[in-house]
Amino acid sequence: QQIHFEFNKAKIRPESFPILDAIVEVLRDNPKITLEIQGHTDNVGSAGYNKKLSQSRAESVISYLGQHGTDVSRLTAVGYGMGQPIVPNNSESNRALNRRVQFIRTEPTPP
C-alpha cells in the first residue's frame, strides 16, 4: 500500500492515515527502530522540483508520525526526487508506482 498525497503537494490524503497509524503502532511497540522516510517521484517535471516535492512529502510523513506519538528523533526524511525509479516511467501506471514513500530501517543490527 502506498501513501497518497494531494496532486503536486505534500498534503497527505486521508486514505493514507490507516497505513501511517499502523506504522505509529509498530514504532511504539519497537522503540529501538529508526527509519529513513524516503520520498520518490516520477519523471514529470524538473529534477529540482521533484527533489523538493519528494523531500516535502517525506517531511509531511514525519510530521504525521510525530503528531501521533512517535519520537521524531528516530526518523530522517530524505527526498530522492525522480532519481530512483522502481520501474520505467513509460506509462501512467508505472509513474504511479514511482511516486512513493518508502520506510527503510536504519538502526544498527546487533553483533
Contact map, one row per residue, 1 for C-alpha under 8 A:
111000000000000000100000000000000000000000000000000000000000000000000000000000000000000000000000000000000000000
111100000000000100000000000000000000000000000000000000000000000000000000000000000000000000000000000110000000000
111110000001100100110000000000000000000000000000000000000000000000000000000000000000000000000000000110000000000
011111000001101100000000000000000000000000000000000000000000000000000000000000000000000000000000000100000000000
001111111111100000000000000000000000000000000000000000001000000000000000000000000000000000000000000000000000000
000111111111100000000000000000000000000000000000000000000000000000000000000000000000000000000000000000000000000
000011111000000000000000000000000000000000000000000000000000000000000000000000000000000000000000000000000000000
000011111100000000000000000000000000000000000000000010000000000000000000000000000000000000000000000000000000000
000011111110000000000000000000000000000000000000000010001000000000000000000000000000000000000000000000000000000
000011011111000000000000000000000000000000000000000010011001000000000000000000000000000000000000000000000000000
000011001111100000000000000000000000000000000000000000001001000000000000000000000000000000000000000000000000000
001111000111110100000000000000000000000000000000000000001001100000000000000000000000000000000000000000000000000
001111000011111110000000000000000000000000000000000000000000000000000000000000000000000000000000000000000000000
000000000001111110000000000000000000000000000000000000000000000000000000000000000000000000000000000000000000000
000100000000111111000000000000000000000000000000000000000000000000000000000000000000000000000000000000000000000
011100000001111111110000000000000000000000000000000000000000000000000000000000000000000000000000000000000000000
000000000000111111111000000000000000000000000000000000000000000000000000000000000000000000000000000000000000000
000000000000001111111100000000000000000000000000000000000000000000000000000000000000000000000000000000000000000
101000000000000111111110000000000000000000000000000000000000000000000000000000000000000000000000000000000000000
001000000000000111111111000000000000000000000000000000000000100110000000000000000000000000000000000000000000000
000000000000000011111111100000000000000000000000000000000000000010010000000000000000000000000000000000000000000
000000000000000001111111110000000000000000000000000000000000000000000000000000000000000000000000000000000000000
000000000000000000111111111000000000000000000000000000000000000010000000000000000000000000000000000000000000000
000000000000000000011111111100000000000000000000000000000000000010011100000000000000000000000000000000000000000
000000000000000000001111111110000000000000000000000000000000000000000000000000000000000000000000000000000000000
000000000000000000000111111111000000000000000000000000000000000000000000000000000000000000000000000000000000000
000000000000000000000011111111101000000000000000000000000000000000000100000000000000000000000000000000000000000
000000000000000000000001111111100000000000000000000000000000000000001100000000000000000000000000000000000000000
000000000000000000000000111111100000000000000000000000000000000000000000000000000000000000000000000000000000000
000000000000000000000000011111111000000000000000000000000000000000000000000000000000000000000000000000000000000
000000000000000000000000001111111000000000000000000000000000000000000000000000000000000000000000000000000000000
000000000000000000000000000001111100000000000000000000000000000000000000000000000000000000000000000000000010000
000000000000000000000000001001111110000000000000000000000000000000000000010000000000000000000000000000001110000
000000000000000000000000000000011111000000000000000000000000000000000000011000000000000000000000000000001110000
000000000000000000000000000000001111100000000000000000000000000000000000011100000000000000000000000000111110000
000000000000000000000000000000000111110000000000000000000000000000000000001111000000000000000000000000111100000
000000000000000000000000000000000011111000000000000000000110110000000000001111000000000000000000000011110000000
000000000000000000000000000000000001111100000000000001100100000000000000000011110000000000000000000011110000000
000000000000000000000000000000000000111110000000000001101100000000000000000011111000000000000000001111000000000
000000000000000000000000000000000000011111000000001001000000000000000000000000111111100000000000011110000000000
000000000000000000000000000000000000001111100000011011000000000000000000000000011100100000000010011100000000000
000000000000000000000000000000000000000111110000010000000000000000000000000000001100100010000011011000000000000
000000000000000000000000000000000000000011111110010000000000000000000000000000000100000010000010000000000000000
000000000000000000000000000000000000000001111100000000000000000000000000000000000000000000000000000000000000000
000000000000000000000000000000000000000000111110110000000000000000000000000000000000000000000000000000000000000
000000000000000000000000000000000000000000111111110000000000000000000000000000000000000000000000000000000000000
000000000000000000000000000000000000000000101111111000000000000000000000000000001100000000000000000000000000000
000000000000000000000000000000000000000000000111111100000000000000000000000000001000000000000000000000000000000
000000000000000000000000000000000000000000001111111110000000000000000000000000001000000000000000000000000000000
000000000000000000000000000000000000000011101111111111000000000000000000000000001100000000000000000000000000000
000000000000000000000000000000000000000110000011111111100000000000000000000000111100000000000000000000000000000
000000000000000000000000000000000000000000000001111111110000000000000000000000101000000000000000000000000000000
000000011100000000000000000000000000000010000000111111111000000000000000000000101000000000000000000000000000000
000000000000000000000000000000000000011110000000011111111100000000000000000001111000000000000000000000000000000
000000000000000000000000000000000000011000000000001111111110000000000000000011111000000000000000000000000000000
000000000100000000000000000000000000000000000000000111111111000000000000000000100000000000000000000000000000000
000010001111000000000000000000000000001000000000000011111111100000000000000000100000000000000000000010000000000
000000000000000000000000000000000000111000000000000001111111110000000000000011100000000000000000000010000000000
000000000000000000000000000000000000100000000000000000111111111000000000000010000000000000000000000000000000000
000000000111000000000000000000000000000000000000000000011111111100000000000000000000000000000000000000000000000
000000000001000000010000000000000000100000000000000000001111111110000000000000000000000000000000000000000000000
000000000000000000000000000000000000100000000000000000000111111111000001001110000000000000000000000000000000000
000000000000000000000000000000000000000000000000000000000011111111100001000000000000000000000000000000000000000
000000000000000000010000000000000000000000000000000000000001111111110000000000000000000000000000000000000000000
000000000000000000011011000000000000000000000000000000000000111111111101000000000000000000000000000000000000000
000000000000000000000000000000000000000000000000000000000000011111111111000000000000000000000000000000000000000
000000000000000000000000000000000000000000000000000000000000001111111100000000000000000000000000000000000000000
000000000000000000001001000000000000000000000000000000000000000111111100000000000000000000000000000000000000000
000000000000000000000001000100000000000000000000000000000000000011111110000000000000000000000000000000000000000
000000000000000000000001001100000000000000000000000000000000000011111111000000000000000000000000000000000000000
000000000000000000000000000000000000000000000000000000000000000001001111111000000000000000000000000000000000000
000000000000000000000000000000000000000000000000000000000000011011000111111100000000000000000000000000000000000
000000000000000000000000000000000000000000000000000000000000000000000011111100000000000000000000000000000000000
000000000000000000000000000000001110000000000000000000000000000000000011111100000000000000000000000000000000000
000000000000000000000000000000000111100000000000000000000000010000000011111110000000000000000000000000000000000
000000000000000000000000000000000011100000000000000000000000010000000001111111000000000000000000000000000000000
000000000000000000000000000000000001111000000000000000100110010000000000001111100000000000000000000000000000000
000000000000000000000000000000000001111000000000000001100100000000000000000111110000000000000000000000000000000
000000000000000000000000000000000000011100000000001111111100000000000000000011111000000000000000000000000000000
000000000000000000000000000000000000011110000000001001100000000000000000000001111111000000000000000000000000000
000000000000000000000000000000000000001111000011111111100000000000000000000000111111000000000000000000000000000
000000000000000000000000000000000000000111100010011000000000000000000000000000011111100000000000010000000000000
000000000000000000000000000000000000000100000000000000000000000000000000000000011111100000000000000000000000000
000000000000000000000000000000000000000100000000000000000000000000000000000000011111110000000000000000000000000
000000000000000000000000000000000000000111000000000000000000000000000000000000000111111110000000010000000000000
000000000000000000000000000000000000000000000000000000000000000000000000000000000001111100000000110000000000000
000000000000000000000000000000000000000000000000000000000000000000000000000000000000111110000110110000000000000
000000000000000000000000000000000000000000000000000000000000000000000000000000000000111111100110000000000000000
000000000000000000000000000000000000000001100000000000000000000000000000000000000000101111110110010000000000000
000000000000000000000000000000000000000000000000000000000000000000000000000000000000000111110110000000000000000
000000000000000000000000000000000000000000000000000000000000000000000000000000000000000111111110000000000000000
000000000000000000000000000000000000000000000000000000000000000000000000000000000000000011111111000000000000000
000000000000000000000000000000000000000000000000000000000000000000000000000000000000000000111111100000000000000
000000000000000000000000000000000000000000000000000000000000000000000000000000000000001111111111110000000000000
000000000000000000000000000000000000000011100000000000000000000000000000000000000000001111111111111000000000000
000000000000000000000000000000000000000001000000000000000000000000000000000000000000000000011111111100000000000
000000000000000000000000000000000000000000000000000000000000000000000000000000000000011000001111111100000000000
000000000000000000000000000000000000000111000000000000000000000000000000000000000100111010000111111100000000000
000000000000000000000000000000000000001111000000000000000000000000000000000000000000000000000011111110000000000
011100000000000000000000000000000000001110000000000000000000000000000000000000000000000000000001111111000000000
011000000000000000000000000000000000111100000000000000001100000000000000000000000000000000000000001111100000000
000000000000000000000000000000000000111000000000000000000000000000000000000000000000000000000000000111110000000
000000000000000000000000000000000011110000000000000000000000000000000000000000000000000000000000000011111000000
000000000000000000000000000000000011110000000000000000000000000000000000000000000000000000000000000001111100000
000000000000000000000000000000001111000000000000000000000000000000000000000000000000000000000000000000111110000
000000000000000000000000000000001111000000000000000000000000000000000000000000000000000000000000000000011111000
000000000000000000000000000000011110000000000000000000000000000000000000000000000000000000000000000000001111100
000000000000000000000000000000000000000000000000000000000000000000000000000000000000000000000000000000000111110
000000000000000000000000000000000000000000000000000000000000000000000000000000000000000000000000000000000011111
000000000000000000000000000000000000000000000000000000000000000000000000000000000000000000000000000000000001111
000000000000000000000000000000000000000000000000000000000000000000000000000000000000000000000000000000000000111
